[in-house]
């Protein structure tokens, strides 16, 4: 996705991002803030939540187009949060990308079992975060 400062950015690119709502669920203020900055600079509307319980209420109210969720969180972890999102018919098609500092095969498989669409390892880069969003938004538009 482009940034408004980049020369290659077109008006069409900015229009695509402007209406897209991306939620970031993470108990780390640093991770939430980094993701918010990267996504907002690219023109996305950003919704933030500190944990799964906080997120579920916000998801129902704001209907995000894509959700990033940390795996290791207190109260309701990322696997449980993802499973609850995917079990709701209104949000089953919403892409959910798991965030984790663990990069093991078991963690990725468990994420797939609860319905996650992708797995992004922390610490993520700006490019990897934005590529994940644009790839899932492109898939959504093709449907």
BELWO-V672535 format. One record per residue. PHI is phi as a letter, one per 20 degrees, with the letter a starting at -180 (none if undefined). PSI is psi in radians with two decimals (999 if undefined). OMEGA is omega in degrees with one decimal (NA if undefined). Layout:
BEGIN
phi-><PHI & PHI>
psi-><PSI & PSI>
omega-><OMEGA & OMEGA>
END
This chain:
BEGIN
phi-><none & e & d & f & e & f & f & f & f & d & f & f & f & f & f & f & f & g & e & e & d & d & d & c & d & b & f & e & f & f & f & g & f & f & f & g & f & g & f & f & f & e & n & e & e & d & d & d & b & e & b & f & f & f & f & g & f & f & f & f & f & d & l & f & e & b & c & d & c & f & f & e & c & f & m & c & f & f & f & f & f & f & g & f & f & f & f & e & g & f & d & g & e & f & f & c & d & f & d & b & e & e & c & e & f & f & f & f & f & f & f & f & f & e & o & f & e & a & c & d & e & e & f & e & e & g & f & f & f & f & f & f & f & f & f & f & f & f & f & f & f & f & f>
psi-><2.60 & 2.87 & 2.70 & -0.34 & -0.35 & 2.43 & -0.54 & -0.08 & 2.30 & 2.91 & -0.61 & -0.69 & -0.77 & -0.65 & -0.65 & -0.72 & -0.57 & -0.59 & -0.01 & 2.19 & 2.17 & 2.23 & 2.43 & 2.08 & 1.96 & 2.43 & -0.15 & 2.09 & -0.63 & -0.79 & -0.81 & -0.80 & -0.74 & -0.85 & -0.74 & -0.78 & -0.86 & -0.80 & -0.74 & -0.68 & -0.53 & -0.06 & 0.11 & 2.63 & 2.27 & 2.29 & 2.39 & 2.54 & 2.50 & -0.42 & 3.11 & -0.70 & -0.79 & -0.72 & -0.74 & -0.70 & -0.74 & -0.62 & -0.77 & -0.63 & -0.66 & -0.20 & 1.16 & 2.69 & -0.39 & 2.55 & 2.24 & 2.31 & 2.23 & 2.54 & -0.88 & 1.74 & 2.67 & 2.85 & -1.19 & 1.89 & 3.07 & -0.63 & -0.80 & -0.73 & -0.83 & -0.79 & -0.73 & -0.69 & -0.84 & -0.42 & -0.31 & 2.07 & -0.53 & -0.49 & 0.08 & -0.56 & -0.12 & 2.16 & 2.35 & 2.14 & 2.10 & 2.43 & 2.29 & 2.62 & -0.24 & 2.42 & 0.55 & 2.75 & -0.70 & -0.76 & -0.72 & -0.75 & -0.74 & -0.67 & -0.75 & -0.67 & -0.54 & 0.04 & 0.13 & 2.63 & -0.36 & 2.95 & 2.11 & 2.23 & 2.39 & 2.59 & 2.33 & 2.78 & 2.88 & -0.78 & -0.78 & -0.64 & -0.85 & -0.59 & -0.70 & -0.77 & -0.87 & -0.62 & -0.76 & -0.57 & -0.60 & -0.71 & -0.71 & -0.70 & -0.48 & -0.39 & 999>
omega-><-176.2 & 171.4 & -174.8 & 179.5 & -176.8 & -177.8 & -176.0 & -178.2 & 178.2 & 176.9 & 179.3 & 178.6 & -179.8 & -180.0 & -179.7 & -176.2 & -169.8 & -179.0 & -175.7 & 179.0 & -180.0 & 178.1 & 175.6 & -179.9 & -180.0 & 179.9 & 178.0 & 178.1 & -179.8 & 179.1 & 179.6 & -176.6 & 178.6 & 179.4 & 179.9 & -179.9 & -178.7 & -176.7 & -179.9 & 177.7 & 179.3 & 175.2 & 179.3 & 169.8 & -173.8 & 174.7 & -178.0 & 175.7 & -177.1 & 179.8 & -176.5 & -179.5 & 177.8 & -177.1 & -175.5 & 177.6 & -179.1 & 178.0 & 179.2 & -178.5 & -169.0 & 178.0 & 179.8 & 179.4 & -179.5 & -176.7 & 169.5 & -179.7 & 176.0 & 179.2 & -174.3 & 177.8 & 176.8 & 177.3 & -178.8 & -175.4 & -176.1 & 178.0 & 179.3 & 179.4 & 179.2 & -179.3 & 179.5 & 178.3 & -175.2 & 178.2 & 179.3 & -177.5 & 179.9 & -172.7 & -176.9 & -179.4 & 179.4 & 179.4 & 176.4 & 179.8 & -179.6 & 175.6 & 178.9 & 173.4 & 176.7 & -179.3 & -177.5 & 178.9 & 179.8 & -179.3 & 178.6 & 179.8 & 179.0 & 176.1 & 178.0 & -179.0 & 179.8 & 172.9 & -179.2 & -177.5 & -179.2 & -177.1 & -178.5 & -177.1 & 175.4 & -2.6 & 179.8 & 174.9 & 176.6 & -179.2 & -178.0 & 178.6 & -177.8 & 176.3 & 179.0 & -179.9 & -175.9 & 178.3 & -178.7 & 177.2 & 176.7 & 176.5 & -178.6 & -179.0 & -179.2 & -176.9 & NA>
END
